Amino acid sequence: MVDSNELQRMARLVDINRQRLEEINQQIERIEAVQLEHDDTRRALEALSSGKGGHLALGAGVMVPIPSKPTTIVDLGSGVFGERSPENAGELVTKRLEDLTELKSQFEGEAAMLTQRIEELATTFEQAAKSMTESKPEAKEAAVTETEEKPSRRRRKGIGGELTLDD
């Protein structure tokens, strides 16, 4: 039989795993947002490298014409920036997009394992709680019989064997 401490421990484990699953799902959402940004950047770089002309939107309705031989500035890592051709920058962005996809699949695998673990813990918890509630009526009956079987209270005698007011 499972005691209440064990039930509380199982409930805490379920809660902790659910919180972890929520954190993983938030990470997946952030990765998806970064993937979309990288995909847009990759498409823009492909358009630049194909020699298409046009304008680059800065925001607030302001656009800048794209030069005939554009170059890009790319964050190479650790705050180091370098000038690259659009083709080279596109390759870097594509590599980063592949890395993000791999990371996302790792998080999804971990989320699937956590979901399975939560289901197992929840099932175990429900079974233990059910068995505990079913065994409680028997425990109450046993407690009632124990109290009925106790002998009546003995009379206390005062000093010298005299009866006291409590008797």
URHU-V738834 format. One record per run of one state. SS is the DSSP state (2 for helix, 1 for strand, 0 for the rest). FROM is the first residue (numbers start at 0). LEN is the number of residues. If there is no record, write none. Layout:
BEGIN
<<SS/FROM/LEN> <SS/FROM/LEN>>
END
This chain:
BEGIN
<<0/0/3> <2/3/46> <0/49/5> <1/54/5> <0/59/2> <1/61/4> <0/65/5> <1/70/7> <0/77/2> <1/79/6> <2/85/64> <0/149/7> <1/156/1> <0/157/1> <2/158/3> <0/161/1> <1/162/1> <0/163/4>>
END
